[in-house]
Amino acid sequence: MAYLMSSWVSYAQITILTPNLNFTQACASPGFNSYNFTFSFYPAQNLGTNNQFIVEMSDASGSFTTATTVQTLTNNTSPVSGSFALPTDTAGENYKIRVRSTNPVQTSPESAVFSAYYAIHNQPFSINNYNSSINLCEGESFLLEVDDSGTASQPVFYPNLNYIWYKNYIE
């Protein structure tokens, strides 16, 4: 008598809902860089051992082609609350996040769009030793300079900063 042995393969699945942002815009700096979010998933019993939830941030145009991992979580109950820090090169209006699970593999829908900027220098500084008014006649010029107080907190220590100068609030 022959017995036929069969094996069952189970493919557990979960559903990850759209991440909810606890902010609408993000302006980070060295003194503050923490942004909260939540998401839910179900059924929790289908999470595999050693599952990780990978939180990814899109590029400034909202594309996940070169997504940046901003948080990794190991929660096994839903809902999940977390936070992440903006990368220091963040600058744009159409960022989104999404959540991926590793066991089973699943990806959430994308979050709402948010604007995000990382300000490498976010402190007051002076120009031309606090000289607030300059009178020029036609054809004259004057050099505007950011003061260098010799401390690392001054913008002159950040060569990648760009300045936009205004005259009478016009660029």
DRENPA-3360 file (N, C-alpha, C; in nm, 2 decimals, always signed):
BEGIN
1 = MAYLMSSW = +0.08/-0.11/+0.00/+0.00/+0.00/+0.00/+0.09/+0.12/+0.00 ~ +0.06/+0.21/-0.09/+0.15/+0.34/-0.10/+0.07/+0.45/-0.05 ~ +0.14/+0.54/+0.02/+0.07/+0.66/+0.08/+0.13/+0.78/+0.00 ~ +0.04/+0.86/-0.03/+0.07/+0.99/-0.10/+0.09/+1.10/+0.00 ~ +0.21/+1.15/+0.01/+0.23/+1.26/+0.10/+0.21/+1.40/+0.03 ~ +0.14/+1.48/+0.09/+0.13/+1.62/+0.03/+0.18/+1.72/+0.13 ~ +0.23/+1.83/+0.08/+0.27/+1.94/+0.17/+0.18/+2.06/+0.13 ~ +0.15/+2.13/+0.23/+0.08/+2.26/+0.22/+0.17/+2.37/+0.23;
9 = VSYAQITI = +0.16/+2.46/+0.14/+0.24/+2.58/+0.14/+0.14/+2.70/+0.18 ~ +0.17/+2.77/+0.28/+0.08/+2.88/+0.32/+0.15/+3.01/+0.29 ~ +0.08/+3.10/+0.23/+0.13/+3.23/+0.19/+0.05/+3.33/+0.27 ~ +0.10/+3.36/+0.39/+0.03/+3.46/+0.47/+0.05/+3.60/+0.41 ~ -0.06/+3.68/+0.42/-0.06/+3.81/+0.37/-0.11/+3.91/+0.48 ~ -0.06/+4.03/+0.47/-0.11/+4.14/+0.55/-0.15/+4.25/+0.46 ~ -0.23/+4.34/+0.52/-0.26/+4.47/+0.45/-0.21/+4.58/+0.54 ~ -0.14/+4.67/+0.48/-0.08/+4.79/+0.55/-0.16/+4.91/+0.49;
17 = LTPNLNFT = -0.23/+4.98/+0.58/-0.31/+5.09/+0.54/-0.22/+5.22/+0.52 ~ -0.27/+5.31/+0.45/-0.20/+5.44/+0.42/-0.15/+5.50/+0.55 ~ -0.02/+5.54/+0.55/+0.04/+5.61/+0.67/-0.03/+5.74/+0.69 ~ -0.06/+5.78/+0.81/-0.11/+5.91/+0.85/+0.00/+5.99/+0.91 ~ +0.01/+6.11/+0.85/+0.12/+6.21/+0.90/+0.06/+6.29/+1.01 ~ +0.13/+6.32/+1.11/+0.09/+6.41/+1.22/+0.14/+6.55/+1.19 ~ +0.16/+6.59/+1.06/+0.21/+6.72/+1.02/+0.17/+6.74/+0.88 ~ +0.17/+6.86/+0.83/+0.14/+6.89/+0.69/+0.27/+6.94/+0.62;
25 = QACASPGF = +0.36/+7.00/+0.69/+0.49/+7.04/+0.64/+0.60/+7.02/+0.74 ~ +0.72/+7.00/+0.69/+0.83/+6.98/+0.78/+0.94/+7.07/+0.75 ~ +0.99/+7.14/+0.86/+1.10/+7.23/+0.84/+1.20/+7.19/+0.95 ~ +1.29/+7.11/+0.92/+1.39/+7.06/+1.02/+1.51/+7.15/+1.02 ~ +1.59/+7.13/+1.13/+1.71/+7.20/+1.15/+1.79/+7.12/+1.25 ~ +1.92/+7.15/+1.28/+2.00/+7.08/+1.37/+1.93/+7.07/+1.51 ~ +1.85/+7.17/+1.55/+1.78/+7.18/+1.68/+1.65/+7.10/+1.68 ~ +1.59/+7.07/+1.57/+1.46/+7.00/+1.57/+1.45/+6.92/+1.44;
33 = NSYNFTFS = +1.43/+6.79/+1.46/+1.42/+6.70/+1.34/+1.35/+6.57/+1.38 ~ +1.22/+6.58/+1.41/+1.14/+6.46/+1.45/+1.00/+6.48/+1.40 ~ +0.95/+6.39/+1.32/+0.82/+6.40/+1.26/+0.74/+6.27/+1.28 ~ +0.62/+6.28/+1.34/+0.54/+6.16/+1.38/+0.45/+6.12/+1.27 ~ +0.42/+5.99/+1.27/+0.33/+5.92/+1.18/+0.27/+5.80/+1.25 ~ +0.16/+5.75/+1.19/+0.10/+5.63/+1.24/+0.05/+5.55/+1.12 ~ +0.04/+5.42/+1.13/-0.02/+5.33/+1.03/-0.08/+5.21/+1.10 ~ -0.17/+5.15/+1.03/-0.23/+5.02/+1.08/-0.21/+4.91/+0.98;
41 = FYPAQNLG = -0.21/+4.79/+1.03/-0.20/+4.67/+0.95/-0.29/+4.56/+1.00 ~ -0.32/+4.47/+0.92/-0.40/+4.35/+0.97/-0.39/+4.24/+0.87 ~ -0.41/+4.12/+0.91/-0.42/+4.07/+1.05/-0.28/+4.05/+1.11 ~ -0.27/+4.09/+1.23/-0.14/+4.09/+1.30/-0.08/+3.95/+1.31 ~ -0.17/+3.85/+1.32/-0.12/+3.71/+1.34/-0.05/+3.66/+1.21 ~ -0.06/+3.73/+1.10/+0.01/+3.69/+0.98/+0.15/+3.74/+0.97 ~ +0.19/+3.82/+1.06/+0.33/+3.87/+1.06/+0.42/+3.76/+1.08 ~ +0.52/+3.75/+1.00/+0.62/+3.65/+1.01/+0.73/+3.68/+1.12;
49 = TNNQFIVE = +0.80/+3.58/+1.16/+0.91/+3.61/+1.26/+1.00/+3.70/+1.20 ~ +1.06/+3.79/+1.28/+1.16/+3.89/+1.25/+1.11/+3.99/+1.14 ~ +0.98/+4.01/+1.13/+0.92/+4.11/+1.04/+0.98/+4.25/+1.08 ~ +1.01/+4.33/+0.98/+1.04/+4.47/+1.00/+0.95/+4.55/+0.91 ~ +0.91/+4.66/+0.97/+0.84/+4.76/+0.89/+0.94/+4.87/+0.85 ~ +0.97/+4.89/+0.72/+1.06/+4.98/+0.67/+0.98/+5.11/+0.62 ~ +1.01/+5.22/+0.68/+0.94/+5.35/+0.65/+1.04/+5.42/+0.55 ~ +0.98/+5.44/+0.43/+1.06/+5.50/+0.32/+1.00/+5.64/+0.29;
57 = MSDASGSF = +1.09/+5.73/+0.25/+1.06/+5.87/+0.21/+1.09/+5.88/+0.06 ~ +1.00/+5.94/-0.01/+1.02/+5.96/-0.16/+1.12/+6.07/-0.18 ~ +1.15/+6.09/-0.31/+1.24/+6.21/-0.34/+1.14/+6.33/-0.35 ~ +1.20/+6.45/-0.38/+1.12/+6.57/-0.37/+1.01/+6.57/-0.48 ~ +1.01/+6.49/-0.58/+0.90/+6.48/-0.68/+0.80/+6.38/-0.64 ~ +0.81/+6.31/-0.53/+0.72/+6.21/-0.49/+0.75/+6.07/-0.54 ~ +0.86/+6.05/-0.61/+0.89/+5.92/-0.66/+0.97/+5.83/-0.56 ~ +0.94/+5.70/-0.56/+1.00/+5.61/-0.47/+1.11/+5.53/-0.54;
65 = TTATTVQT = +1.15/+5.57/-0.66/+1.25/+5.50/-0.73/+1.38/+5.49/-0.66 ~ +1.42/+5.60/-0.59/+1.54/+5.60/-0.51/+1.50/+5.64/-0.37 ~ +1.40/+5.57/-0.31/+1.35/+5.60/-0.18/+1.46/+5.59/-0.07 ~ +1.44/+5.67/+0.03/+1.53/+5.68/+0.14/+1.47/+5.61/+0.26 ~ +1.53/+5.52/+0.33/+1.48/+5.46/+0.45/+1.50/+5.56/+0.56 ~ +1.39/+5.60/+0.63/+1.40/+5.69/+0.73/+1.37/+5.63/+0.87 ~ +1.32/+5.51/+0.87/+1.29/+5.44/+1.00/+1.27/+5.29/+0.98 ~ +1.31/+5.21/+1.07/+1.28/+5.07/+1.07/+1.22/+5.03/+1.21;
73 = LTNNTSPV = +1.10/+4.97/+1.20/+1.03/+4.93/+1.32/+1.00/+4.78/+1.33 ~ +0.99/+4.73/+1.45/+0.97/+4.59/+1.47/+0.84/+4.56/+1.54 ~ +0.75/+4.66/+1.54/+0.62/+4.64/+1.61/+0.54/+4.52/+1.56 ~ +0.47/+4.45/+1.65/+0.39/+4.34/+1.60/+0.24/+4.36/+1.64 ~ +0.21/+4.48/+1.68/+0.07/+4.51/+1.71/+0.03/+4.63/+1.64 ~ -0.10/+4.64/+1.60/-0.15/+4.76/+1.52/-0.24/+4.83/+1.61 ~ -0.25/+4.97/+1.60/-0.18/+5.06/+1.51/-0.03/+5.08/+1.56 ~ +0.05/+5.13/+1.47/+0.19/+5.16/+1.50/+0.21/+5.31/+1.49;
81 = SGSFALPT = +0.28/+5.36/+1.59/+0.32/+5.50/+1.60/+0.47/+5.51/+1.59 ~ +0.52/+5.60/+1.51/+0.66/+5.62/+1.50/+0.70/+5.76/+1.46 ~ +0.83/+5.78/+1.45/+0.88/+5.91/+1.41/+1.00/+5.89/+1.32 ~ +1.04/+5.99/+1.25/+1.16/+5.98/+1.17/+1.22/+6.12/+1.16 ~ +1.34/+6.13/+1.11/+1.42/+6.25/+1.09/+1.44/+6.27/+0.94 ~ +1.43/+6.40/+0.90/+1.45/+6.43/+0.76/+1.60/+6.42/+0.73 ~ +1.63/+6.36/+0.61/+1.77/+6.37/+0.57/+1.81/+6.51/+0.55 ~ +1.94/+6.54/+0.57/+1.99/+6.68/+0.57/+1.99/+6.74/+0.43;
89 = DTAGENYK = +1.96/+6.66/+0.32/+1.95/+6.72/+0.19/+1.81/+6.74/+0.14 ~ +1.72/+6.73/+0.24/+1.57/+6.74/+0.20/+1.54/+6.89/+0.17 ~ +1.47/+6.90/+0.05/+1.42/+7.03/+0.00/+1.33/+7.01/-0.11 ~ +1.20/+7.03/-0.08/+1.10/+7.02/-0.19/+0.96/+7.02/-0.14 ~ +0.86/+7.01/-0.23/+0.72/+7.03/-0.20/+0.64/+6.90/-0.21 ~ +0.69/+6.79/-0.27/+0.61/+6.68/-0.30/+0.66/+6.55/-0.24 ~ +0.70/+6.55/-0.11/+0.75/+6.43/-0.05/+0.63/+6.35/+0.00 ~ +0.65/+6.22/+0.01/+0.56/+6.12/+0.07/+0.63/+6.01/+0.14;
97 = IRVRSTNP = +0.57/+5.94/+0.23/+0.62/+5.82/+0.29/+0.54/+5.70/+0.26 ~ +0.59/+5.59/+0.27/+0.52/+5.46/+0.26/+0.59/+5.36/+0.35 ~ +0.52/+5.25/+0.38/+0.57/+5.15/+0.47/+0.57/+5.02/+0.40 ~ +0.69/+4.95/+0.41/+0.70/+4.81/+0.36/+0.72/+4.72/+0.47 ~ +0.67/+4.60/+0.46/+0.69/+4.49/+0.56/+0.79/+4.39/+0.49 ~ +0.86/+4.32/+0.57/+0.96/+4.23/+0.52/+0.91/+4.08/+0.53 ~ +0.82/+4.05/+0.62/+0.77/+3.91/+0.63/+0.63/+3.91/+0.69 ~ +0.53/+3.90/+0.60/+0.54/+3.89/+0.45/+0.57/+4.02/+0.39;
105 = VQTSPESA = +0.61/+4.01/+0.26/+0.65/+4.13/+0.19/+0.52/+4.20/+0.14 ~ +0.51/+4.33/+0.18/+0.39/+4.40/+0.14/+0.43/+4.55/+0.15 ~ +0.36/+4.63/+0.07/+0.39/+4.78/+0.07/+0.26/+4.85/+0.08 ~ +0.26/+4.96/+0.17/+0.14/+5.04/+0.19/+0.11/+5.13/+0.08 ~ +0.00/+5.19/+0.07/-0.02/+5.30/-0.02/+0.06/+5.42/+0.02 ~ +0.08/+5.52/-0.06/+0.17/+5.63/-0.03/+0.09/+5.73/+0.06 ~ +0.16/+5.80/+0.15/+0.09/+5.90/+0.23/+0.05/+6.02/+0.15 ~ -0.01/+6.11/+0.22/-0.04/+6.24/+0.16/+0.09/+6.32/+0.13;
113 = VFSAYYAI = +0.09/+6.40/+0.04/+0.21/+6.48/+0.00/+0.24/+6.59/+0.11 ~ +0.36/+6.61/+0.13/+0.40/+6.72/+0.23/+0.53/+6.79/+0.18 ~ +0.54/+6.92/+0.21/+0.66/+6.99/+0.18/+0.76/+6.97/+0.30 ~ +0.88/+6.96/+0.26/+0.98/+6.94/+0.36/+1.12/+7.00/+0.33 ~ +1.18/+7.07/+0.43/+1.30/+7.13/+0.41/+1.39/+7.11/+0.53 ~ +1.52/+7.09/+0.51/+1.61/+7.08/+0.62/+1.70/+7.21/+0.61 ~ +1.69/+7.29/+0.71/+1.77/+7.42/+0.72/+1.90/+7.39/+0.79 ~ +2.01/+7.38/+0.72/+2.14/+7.35/+0.79/+2.17/+7.46/+0.88;
121 = HNQPFSIN = +2.13/+7.59/+0.85/+2.16/+7.70/+0.94/+2.03/+7.77/+0.97 ~ +1.99/+7.77/+1.09/+1.86/+7.83/+1.13/+1.87/+7.91/+1.25 ~ +1.96/+8.01/+1.25/+1.99/+8.10/+1.36/+2.01/+8.24/+1.30 ~ +1.98/+8.34/+1.39/+2.00/+8.48/+1.34/+2.15/+8.51/+1.31 ~ +2.17/+8.60/+1.21/+2.30/+8.64/+1.18/+2.30/+8.79/+1.14 ~ +2.41/+8.85/+1.13/+2.41/+8.99/+1.09/+2.48/+9.01/+0.96 ~ +2.45/+9.12/+0.90/+2.51/+9.16/+0.77/+2.57/+9.30/+0.79 ~ +2.69/+9.31/+0.74/+2.77/+9.44/+0.74/+2.76/+9.50/+0.88;
129 = NYNSSINL = +2.79/+9.42/+0.98/+2.80/+9.47/+1.12/+2.67/+9.55/+1.16 ~ +2.56/+9.49/+1.12/+2.43/+9.55/+1.16/+2.39/+9.68/+1.10 ~ +2.46/+9.71/+0.99/+2.43/+9.84/+0.92/+2.30/+9.82/+0.84 ~ +2.19/+9.87/+0.89/+2.06/+9.85/+0.83/+2.02/+9.94/+0.72 ~ +2.09/+10.05/+0.70/+2.05/+10.13/+0.59/+2.18/+10.18/+0.51 ~ +2.17/+10.18/+0.38/+2.27/+10.22/+0.29/+2.21/+10.31/+0.19 ~ +2.27/+10.42/+0.17/+2.22/+10.51/+0.06/+2.32/+10.51/-0.06 ~ +2.26/+10.48/-0.17/+2.34/+10.47/-0.29/+2.29/+10.57/-0.40;
137 = CEGESFLL = +2.38/+10.63/-0.47/+2.34/+10.71/-0.58/+2.34/+10.62/-0.71 ~ +2.28/+10.67/-0.81/+2.27/+10.59/-0.93/+2.42/+10.56/-0.98 ~ +2.44/+10.44/-1.01/+2.57/+10.39/-1.06/+2.66/+10.35/-0.95 ~ +2.63/+10.37/-0.83/+2.71/+10.33/-0.72/+2.68/+10.18/-0.68 ~ +2.78/+10.12/-0.61/+2.75/+9.98/-0.57/+2.80/+9.97/-0.42 ~ +2.76/+9.86/-0.36/+2.79/+9.84/-0.22/+2.80/+9.69/-0.20 ~ +2.90/+9.64/-0.13/+2.91/+9.50/-0.11/+2.84/+9.46/+0.02 ~ +2.74/+9.37/+0.01/+2.68/+9.31/+0.12/+2.75/+9.19/+0.16;
145 = EVDDSGTA = +2.78/+9.18/+0.29/+2.85/+9.06/+0.34/+2.79/+9.01/+0.47 ~ +2.78/+8.88/+0.48/+2.74/+8.81/+0.60/+2.86/+8.82/+0.70 ~ +2.83/+8.87/+0.82/+2.94/+8.89/+0.92/+2.99/+8.75/+0.96 ~ +3.12/+8.75/+0.98/+3.19/+8.63/+1.04/+3.23/+8.66/+1.18 ~ +3.16/+8.61/+1.27/+3.19/+8.63/+1.41/+3.30/+8.53/+1.47 ~ +3.34/+8.44/+1.38/+3.44/+8.35/+1.42/+3.39/+8.22/+1.49 ~ +3.25/+8.21/+1.50/+3.19/+8.09/+1.57/+3.13/+8.01/+1.46 ~ +3.13/+7.88/+1.49/+3.08/+7.78/+1.39/+2.93/+7.79/+1.37;
153 = SQPVFYPN = +2.86/+7.88/+1.45/+2.72/+7.89/+1.43/+2.68/+7.99/+1.33 ~ +2.78/+8.05/+1.26/+2.75/+8.16/+1.16/+2.74/+8.09/+1.02 ~ +2.66/+8.15/+0.94/+2.63/+8.09/+0.81/+2.75/+8.08/+0.72 ~ +2.86/+8.16/+0.74/+2.98/+8.16/+0.66/+3.05/+8.02/+0.67 ~ +3.01/+7.94/+0.77/+3.08/+7.81/+0.78/+3.00/+7.70/+0.71 ~ +2.90/+7.74/+0.63/+2.82/+7.65/+0.55/+2.83/+7.69/+0.40 ~ +2.93/+7.65/+0.33/+2.95/+7.70/+0.19/+2.84/+7.67/+0.10 ~ +2.75/+7.57/+0.13/+2.64/+7.53/+0.04/+2.52/+7.62/+0.05;
161 = LNYIWYKN = +2.52/+7.71/+0.15/+2.40/+7.80/+0.16/+2.40/+7.90/+0.04 ~ +2.27/+7.93/+0.00/+2.25/+8.03/-0.10/+2.18/+8.14/-0.04 ~ +2.20/+8.26/-0.09/+2.14/+8.38/-0.03/+2.06/+8.45/-0.15 ~ +1.95/+8.50/-0.11/+1.87/+8.58/-0.21/+1.86/+8.72/-0.14 ~ +1.91/+8.82/-0.21/+1.91/+8.95/-0.16/+1.80/+9.03/-0.22 ~ +1.73/+9.11/-0.13/+1.62/+9.19/-0.17/+1.65/+9.34/-0.15 ~ +1.60/+9.42/-0.24/+1.60/+9.57/-0.22/+1.45/+9.61/-0.22 ~ +1.41/+9.67/-0.11/+1.27/+9.72/-0.10/+1.18/+9.60/-0.12;
169 = YIE = +1.22/+9.48/-0.06/+1.14/+9.36/-0.07/+1.12/+9.30/-0.21 ~ +1.20/+9.35/-0.30/+1.20/+9.30/-0.44/+1.33/+9.23/-0.47 ~ +1.33/+9.11/-0.53/+1.45/+9.04/-0.56/+1.54/+9.11/-0.66;
% end
